[in-house]
Amino acid sequence: MQLLTCKEVAGLLNIKVDTVYLWIKNGTLPKPKRISASTIRFARDEIEEWIDNLPSKGVVDVQCTQE
């Protein structure tokens, strides 16, 4: 299993790293794996499957509000 950093996921999705963190918080992205207290990684196959299952390729409908 290949693991991706938040920066790598952002690159795959053509979004900012801040958006990756927001989508983690909102539950939009697949749940990342906790490697250590301060490190998370995403399973590449889960991200690719998530992309494949988007309603319209590359379009994500999320509420981007911060509390």
C-alpha positions, 0 to 999 in steps of 0.5 A: 500500500502506497501512502501519500502525504497531504501535500501529495493528495493536494497535488493529485486533486489540484487543491491547496493543502489547507483544503485537504485539512478542511476536507479531513475535518468535514469528512469529505476525504477518506479517513487518513491513517495516523502514523504518529501523533503528528503524522497522517497519510492517505492510502493512495488506492483509497484516494483514487477510488474516492476520485473515481466515485465522484459524481462529476470527475474532479468536482466536489460539492462541499461546504467550506465554512470554518467555525 
